[in-house]
Amino acid sequence: MREGRGAPVVDVADLVKDFKKLRAVDGVSFTVSEGEIVGLLGPNGAGKTTIIHMLLGLTTPTSGRVRVFGLDFGRHRSRILQEVNFSSTYTDMPYSLTVQESLRVFARLYGVRRREEKIRGLLETFGLTDIRRKQVRHLSTGQRTRLNLSKALVNDPRVLFLDEPTASLDPDIADKTRKLLKRVKEERGISILYTSHNMIEMEEVSDRVLFLHRGRLLAEGTPAEVVRSFRAASLEDAFLKVARGKDAGGKGTALP
């Protein structure tokens, strides 16, 4: 473990996921420490979302080990998920519920105390107060993304999994979201694992980056360390090098 990092709250070892003849995740190992923001980076098909789905129990690993809060995920799934939450640009709330009703449902499911106070704060934080009585079916894509982020914080999770958390957001709301993530990390010691195609966002927010390609971990470290490992000028440059068929250290990959 790198000096200065806290105890691991997520510990993944040799994680593998096969879908028939496709190996989507191939022996990936990593940790997320307490109070750390870790970015999952890589081209489409790298295995990022599949890894998050396995950490949420939505997909069963083919092999490997997942421990959260020091507990085996398979044996303690329900207990672990009470202190975990998730947001994705690609999931949605029931269309017939209003914004406020959606948050009330999830607050009850998590047993949140002082629910109405918590919900009011989230509505204000994400600019949803004026549309709190609007049904989900009538929300814009950006409004749905903000609602999903609000839901993800309703139970004050210890670990937060985010899949493209700022996609479809206006620049001002996206900036506000990044600042909020950094603030809750500092104030509450929350640990965050997230995916994004926004390389500037990755560099700004992440303490560490895991660079994946075709299900394998190519590089790991701070954004600056990963950039150096690819002999690149930036994370975006490193991303483009992989897309053009160069892995860490400049060696060719079997990219088409």
N, C-alpha and C positions, 0 to 999 in steps of 0.2 A: 504494500500500500504506500502511496506517495506521502511523504512527511507533510503534516499539516492538515490532512484530510481527516474527517471524523469517521466514526464507525460506519461500516456499510449497512444501509437499510435495504438495499436490493443487491443480491449476490447471484449472478447467473454463471453457470459452469457448463461448458461443452453442449450448448443448446443446439438441437437439431430439429428441423421440421421438414418432412417430406410430404408432398402432395402427388401421390401416384409416382410418376417418373421424375418429377421436378423436386430438387432439393432447394427449398426457399431459404432456409437458414442452415448454415454448415459449420457446426462446432464453435459457436460464438460464446465467449466468456467475457464478463465485465462486472464491475460493481458501480453502484451509485451510493455515495456517502451521505450522511446526514447533513442537510443544509447545502447540498450541491445541485447545480443545474448542469445536466449532461445532455448534449445534443446528439441525436442520431442523424447522420448525414450520409447521403449516397444517392445515386441515380434511381429512377423508377425501377422497381424490381429488385432492389438491393436487399430487401428483407426487413425494412424498418417497421412497417405497420404490422407485419406478421409477428415480430418480436413483441411489440406492445400488446397485441392480441393474446399472446401466450402468457404475458405477465398479468393479464386481466382474467385469465381462465376462459376466454372466448374460443381459444384454439388449444388443443392438447399437444404438447411437444412429442415428437417421435422419440427423442431421448434427451438426456441432459438433466440438470438440476436447477431449480429456481427456489431461492430462499428470500423471504421478505420479513423484515424485523427479526431476523434470526430463526424464523419458522419455515418449515417445509410448506411450499405453496399448496401442493396436492392434498396434504393432510389438514391444513388450517385455512383453506380458501375463504370461508365465510368470515372468520375472525379478521383475516388480513384485509379483506375488501371493505370492512367497516371504516378503515383508516386510509383508504385509497380512493382516488377519484380520477375521472377521465373526461377529456373533451376532444372531439374531432370535428373537423369541418365537414366530414362525410357521414355523420350521423345526425339524427333529428329527433325532436320531441313529438308526441302525439299531436296531430294537426288540429284537433278539436279543442284542445286546452288553450287558455290564454297564457301569456308570459308569466303572470303572477301565479296562476294555478299550477303551472309546470314546476316552478320553484317550490311551491308548497308541497306538492307530491313528493319530490325528492327530499325535502327537509324532513318530512314525516318518515320516509323510508329509512333515513339515517338517524332518526331520533334526535334531531337538532333541538336544543333548548332555545327559548326566546326566538322562535322561528320568524315571527313577523319583523322583529328588529333586524335579524340577519338578512332577510329578504329585502327589506327596504335599503339596507346598505349596499347590497349587491346590485340592485336596480339602479341606484344612483351612480355607483362606481362605473358601470358599463353603459350608462346613458340609456337605460330602458324604462325609466320611470314614466315617461309620457306615453309609452305604448304598453304599459303593464296589463291593460285589459284587452289587448289585441290578440286574436287567435294566432297560433303558430302558422296556420295555413296562409295567413296574409302577411307574414314577415318577409322582408328582403333576405337575401343570402347573408349579408353582413349582420343583420339583426339576429338571425338564427345562430350565427357564429358567436355573437356576444352572449346570447342566451345560454348556449352550451358552456361557455366559459364561466358564466355565473353559476350554473349548476355544478360545475367541477369544483367550486370553492365553497359550496353550501355547507359541507360537513367539516370544514377546516382540516382537510386531509394532511397526513404526514408525508404521503407520497402522491405526486400528481403526474399522470401520464397524459401528454398532449400530442395530438397528431395534426400538424399544420395549424397551430393555434391562432395565427393572425391572418390566415388566408381569407380573402374576400372582405377584409376590414379596410375602412378608409384610413389613410396614413395617420391621422391624428388619433384615432381609436387604437390602431396597431401600436403606435408609440406609447400610448397610455397603458396598453396591455403589457408591453415589455417592462415598463417601469413598475407596474403592479407585481409582475412575477418576481422581479428582483427585490421588491420591498417585502413581499410575503416570505421570500427566502430568508432575508435578513432578520425580519421581526419574529418569525415563527419557526425558523429552522427547517422549513419544508424542503423536501427533495423533489426535483423535477426531472423527468426524462421526456424529451420531446423531439419531434421531427419537424423539419422545415426545409423548404427549398430557397429560403431567403438567406443568402450567405452573410449579408451584413448583419442580419438579426442574430445568426449563429455566433458571429464574432463578438457582438455586443453583449449577449446574454449568457453564453455558455462558460462555465468554469472549465469543462472538458468537452471534447468532441470525440465521438466514435465514428470513424469513416468506414462505411460498409460498401461492398460491391459483390453482387451475385451471391449474397448470403454469407460472405466471409468478412471478417474484420481486417481491413487493410492497414489502418493506422489509428492510434489512440493518444490523446494528450490534450494540452491546452490548445486553443485555436492556433497560437503562434507555433507551437511544437509540431502540430499537424501540417501547417503550411511549410515549415522547414523540411519535414520528412518527404514531402512531395517536390522539394526544390521549387516551390511556387512563390508567387508574389502575394497571394491572398487565398482565402478559402475558395472563393469563386474560381480562381485560376487553378487550384488543385482539383476542384470539381470538373472543370473542363479538361484537365489532363486525363482524368479517369475516363471521361466520355470519349476522349480521343485514343484511349488504349494504353495509358501509362499508369502503373501503380506506384506506391511509395518507393522511393529510391530510384525511380526512373525506369524500372523494368517493365517490359511490355506485358499486357494482359490479353486474354483471349476475347477481347471485345470485338463485336462484329464491325 
